[in-house]
Structure formats: C-alpha cells, structure tokens
Amino acid sequence: MAETRDDQRDDRTAVRRRTGITSSFRRAIQTLGLNALLRLPPEVYDALSSEHRRTVIGYLHENDGKATMAELATHLVTAGVESDEKRARTALRHIHLPKLAEGGLVEWVPHRETVVFGCLMGQ
C-alpha cells in the first residue's frame, strides 16, 4: 500500500517533534549541566509541563519578575495560548498559579493580584 501525502507529512512532523525535544534537552544540558537537571525536584518538571505555565514563567522573567493576574491573562491571550482573558484568569487562578507555586517557581497568594517569579523570592 502506498503512502499518502498526509502519511508522509505526519512522519516528517513526528521527526521534527523528536528532534526539537532532543535539541531542547541538549541545550538544557549544555546550559545547566546534566547533574543539575537530574537533581531538580519532580514538582518543577510537573509545573513546567504546561505551555500556559511556561508562558507565565517566560513573561515574568522578561518583565522584572512581577506581574498582575490581569497582565498574565492578557499575555496568555496575546501569545495565543488561551482564547480569552476571562478564561485565562480562571485557568491561572485555579490551575496554573497553584501548580507553579507548589513547584516553588512563583510566589502567589490567591487573594492577591500580584505574582512574583520564584527566583526573586527572598531578595
């Protein structure tokens, strides 16, 4: 049976995904070192497994380590990760910020509107 164009496209996409993961992992090893990556607690990997959470961390890193919930929700929509701000705020409050706080990556108290990048805590 001959492969269709869709089958060939799917094969190329799968190869790109594998290659992308491999090259990302290789860059992380070169930057941090394998021992440092292996010593990270499982909560960090779990916290970074979501595109929403990686986008939040990237935004905080690029914006002096602090942001409001409204700024983060707007950024998630602008970045194309979420469809609307109300939905983004709900997801941040109930899913993503608690997970990032549990992993020690952000400081966030549910009744506050400010989120602080975890690397800045204690400074």
Secondary structure as UniProt FT lines:
FT   HELIX           5..32
FT   HELIX           34..39
FT   HELIX           42..47
FT   TURN            48..49
FT   HELIX           51..62
FT   TURN            63..65
FT   STRAND          66..68
FT   HELIX           69..78
FT   TURN            79..80
FT   HELIX           85..91
FT   HELIX           92..96
FT   HELIX           97..102
FT   TURN            103..104
FT   STRAND          106..107
FT   TURN            110..111
FT   STRAND          114..117
FT   HELIX           118..120
FT   TURN            121..122
//
